[in-house]
Each structure stands twice: as C-alpha cells, then as structure tokens.
C-alpha cells in the first residue's frame, strides 16, 4: 500500500489563533470566485502563501500532473500572480482569528479488497475572524490549480462534495473518500 500525506501542518495553524488577519492578496476575480495557483495571506507580522500548483506525482498508479496544495510561510515579494502583467488585488480583513477549520480529505483506492492507496490532503481552510468566515478551497479536479475563495457564514456547507472522487475509475478499482474536520481554537 502507498501512503501519501499532503495535509497542512496543524502546529503552524495552531499558532495563528488570536493573531490579526490583516489581508489576503490574489488575482482579481474576473468570472468566478477562484484564483490560479496562489493566495498571499497576511497574519500578524507574517506572510503565508496558499499555493495549488501542478507537480508530477504518483496519482493512484499513474505519474501525472496533479495540483498540490500547500500552506507555507513566505515573504511578500514571493506572492506573485501566475500570469504575466497581472496586478494582484488586496482584500482587507483586519480582524482577530477566533478559530480555524481544516477540512482534510482521505482518499483510498482498493482492488479485490486490497488497499492500494491511502492519500490524505487538506481540501480547505476556513478562517473564523470576528464572527465572519473566509474559506480557501483546493478545487476538486485533481489537475486544477484553482483556489476557490468564499466569504460569509457556514462556509463548510458550501464546499465541494467529496463524492466527486468516487466517479470515473477503471473497472475493478473501488474508491473511497471521507472528510475529517478539525476545529482549532
């Protein structure tokens, strides 16, 4: 069995509770509420990049380009659009982070009852700031580099459906997908 773990580091996330969420920076929304490859997240004195960039990886038995989502500390100069001559926009938040919700997805693949793959990834991160929510979700299409951004309330209810993983597999392969919700306060 192959195990792959691409979840965000919970210890890094825990350290953000009580900090000021200053702003986030991303490409302008032209047609949808999604952006490509990167969002800069400014919390306290730190800058984080939420990226969703294609890499060649073992995707359930095929080496393919799959978008890998990461949350890492960076510097402001590293938060740049994936597109040439594109100026990013800044959205002010200016509130205290009360809670962060991580939505981790566990994708498994079986053949004849034998588990072939056990893959963990972070599907979304939701920041609860002064009673409001801001979510950043990795698109459900494996090769898509889109990050879906939403603001409002009860955003966990607006995330994509994990059942999408269950479709379009070769005969004899049995997929399974569950989500684990972690609330950090």
C-alpha positions as CSV (number, residue, x, y, z in Angstrom):
1,X,0.0,0.0,0.0
2,X,1.2,3.5,-0.8
3,X,0.5,6.2,1.8
4,X,0.8,9.9,0.8
5,X,0.2,12.7,3.3
6,X,-0.3,16.3,2.0
7,X,-2.2,17.8,4.9
8,X,-1.3,21.2,6.3
9,X,0.9,21.3,9.4
10,X,-1.6,21.6,12.3
11,X,1.1,23.1,14.6
12,X,1.6,26.1,12.2
13,X,-2.1,26.6,12.1
14,X,-2.5,26.5,15.9
15,X,0.0,29.4,16.1
16,X,-2.3,31.6,14.1
17,X,-5.2,31.6,16.7
18,X,-5.6,35.0,18.3
19,X,-3.5,36.7,15.7
20,X,-4.7,39.6,13.4
21,X,-5.7,38.5,9.9
22,X,-4.6,41.7,8.1
23,X,-5.5,40.9,4.5
24,X,-5.2,38.5,1.6
25,X,-3.7,39.1,-1.8
26,X,-4.7,37.3,-5.1
27,X,-5.6,37.8,-8.7
28,X,-8.8,39.7,-9.4
29,X,-12.0,37.7,-9.7
30,X,-12.9,38.1,-13.4
31,X,-15.5,35.4,-14.0
32,X,-15.6,33.2,-10.9
33,X,-14.6,33.4,-7.2
34,X,-11.5,31.4,-7.8
35,X,-7.8,32.3,-8.5
36,X,-5.0,30.4,-10.0
37,X,-2.0,28.9,-8.1
38,X,-1.5,31.4,-5.2
39,X,-3.1,33.5,-2.5
40,X,-1.0,35.6,-0.1
41,X,-2.4,35.5,3.5
42,X,-1.1,38.2,5.8
43,X,-1.4,37.4,9.5
44,X,0.2,39.4,12.2
45,X,3.7,40.1,11.1
46,X,3.9,37.0,8.9
47,X,3.1,36.3,5.3
48,X,1.8,32.9,4.2
49,X,1.4,31.5,0.7
50,X,-1.5,29.2,0.0
51,X,-0.5,27.6,-3.3
52,X,-2.1,25.0,-5.5
53,X,0.5,24.1,-8.2
54,X,0.8,21.2,-10.5
55,X,3.6,18.7,-9.9
56,X,4.3,15.3,-11.4
57,X,3.3,12.8,-8.8
58,X,2.0,9.2,-8.5
59,X,-1.7,9.8,-8.8
60,X,-3.2,6.4,-7.9
61,X,-0.8,4.4,-10.2
62,X,-0.2,7.0,-12.9
63,X,2.5,9.6,-12.9
64,X,0.6,12.7,-13.8
65,X,0.4,16.5,-13.3
66,X,-1.6,17.0,-10.1
67,X,-2.1,20.3,-8.3
68,X,-0.6,20.0,-4.8
69,X,-2.0,22.5,-2.2
70,X,0.5,23.9,0.4
71,X,0.3,26.5,3.2
72,X,3.8,27.9,3.9
73,X,5.4,31.0,5.5
74,X,7.0,33.2,2.9
75,X,7.8,36.9,2.1
76,X,5.6,39.4,0.4
77,X,7.9,39.5,-2.7
78,X,7.1,35.8,-3.3
79,X,3.4,36.4,-3.6
80,X,3.1,36.9,-7.4
81,X,0.5,36.1,-10.0
82,X,1.0,33.0,-12.1
83,X,0.1,35.3,-15.1
84,X,2.4,37.9,-16.7
85,X,1.5,41.5,-16.4
86,X,-1.3,40.8,-13.8
87,X,-1.6,43.0,-10.8
88,X,-2.9,41.3,-7.8
89,X,-5.6,42.8,-5.6
90,X,-5.6,43.1,-1.8
91,X,-8.7,42.4,0.3
92,X,-8.5,43.8,3.8
93,X,-9.8,41.7,6.7
94,X,-8.5,43.4,9.8
95,X,-9.8,41.1,12.4
96,X,-8.7,38.6,15.1
97,X,-8.7,34.9,14.2
98,X,-11.0,33.2,16.6
99,X,-10.9,29.7,15.1
100,X,-9.5,27.9,12.1
101,X,-11.3,24.9,10.5
102,X,-9.2,22.4,8.4
103,X,-11.1,20.1,6.1
104,X,-8.9,17.1,5.4
105,X,-9.8,14.5,2.9
106,X,-8.8,10.8,3.0
107,X,-8.9,9.2,-0.4
108,X,-8.4,5.5,-0.7
109,X,-8.3,3.1,-3.6
110,X,-8.9,-0.7,-3.4
111,X,-8.6,-3.6,-5.8
112,X,-10.1,-7.0,-4.9
113,X,-10.4,-5.8,-1.2
114,X,-6.7,-4.9,-1.0
115,X,-6.0,-1.2,-0.2
116,X,-3.6,0.2,-2.8
117,X,-3.5,3.8,-1.9
118,X,-4.2,5.9,1.3
119,X,-3.9,9.6,0.4
120,X,-4.5,12.5,2.8
121,X,-4.8,16.1,1.7
122,X,-6.2,19.4,3.0
123,X,-9.2,20.3,0.9
124,X,-9.9,23.6,2.6
125,X,-9.0,26.0,5.3
126,X,-11.6,28.3,6.9
127,X,-10.6,31.2,9.0
128,X,-13.2,32.4,11.5
129,X,-12.4,36.1,12.0
130,X,-14.5,38.2,14.4
131,X,-17.6,36.1,13.7
132,X,-17.2,36.0,9.9
133,X,-15.7,33.3,7.8
134,X,-13.2,33.2,4.9
135,X,-12.6,29.9,3.1
136,X,-9.9,28.9,0.7
137,X,-10.6,25.6,-1.0
138,X,-8.5,23.5,-3.3
139,X,-10.5,22.8,-6.5
140,X,-11.9,19.2,-6.6
141,X,-10.4,18.5,-10.1
142,X,-7.0,16.9,-9.5
143,X,-5.1,18.8,-12.1
144,X,-6.8,22.2,-11.5
145,X,-4.7,24.9,-9.9
146,X,-7.7,26.9,-8.9
147,X,-8.3,28.0,-5.3
148,X,-11.9,28.9,-4.5
149,X,-12.4,31.8,-2.1
150,X,-15.6,32.5,-0.3
151,X,-16.7,34.9,2.5
152,X,-19.7,34.7,4.7
153,X,-21.1,32.2,7.2
154,X,-21.4,28.4,7.5
155,X,-18.9,28.1,4.6
156,X,-18.3,24.5,5.4
157,X,-21.7,23.8,3.9
158,X,-20.6,25.5,0.6
159,X,-17.6,23.3,0.0
160,X,-17.4,20.9,-2.9
161,X,-18.8,17.4,-2.5
162,X,-16.2,14.7,-1.6
163,X,-18.3,12.2,-3.5
164,X,-16.9,13.6,-6.8
165,X,-13.8,11.5,-6.1
166,X,-15.9,8.3,-6.4
167,X,-16.6,8.7,-10.1
168,X,-14.7,7.7,-13.3
169,X,-12.5,4.8,-12.0
170,X,-11.5,1.8,-14.1
171,X,-13.4,-1.4,-13.6
172,X,-12.1,-3.4,-10.7
173,X,-10.9,-0.3,-8.7
174,X,-13.0,0.8,-5.7
175,X,-12.6,4.3,-4.5
176,X,-13.5,5.6,-1.0
177,X,-13.4,9.2,0.2
178,X,-14.2,10.7,3.6
179,X,-13.6,14.1,5.2
180,X,-12.1,14.9,8.6
181,X,-13.0,18.3,10.1
182,X,-10.5,19.7,12.6
183,X,-11.5,22.8,14.5
184,X,-8.6,24.7,16.1
185,X,-9.5,27.4,18.6
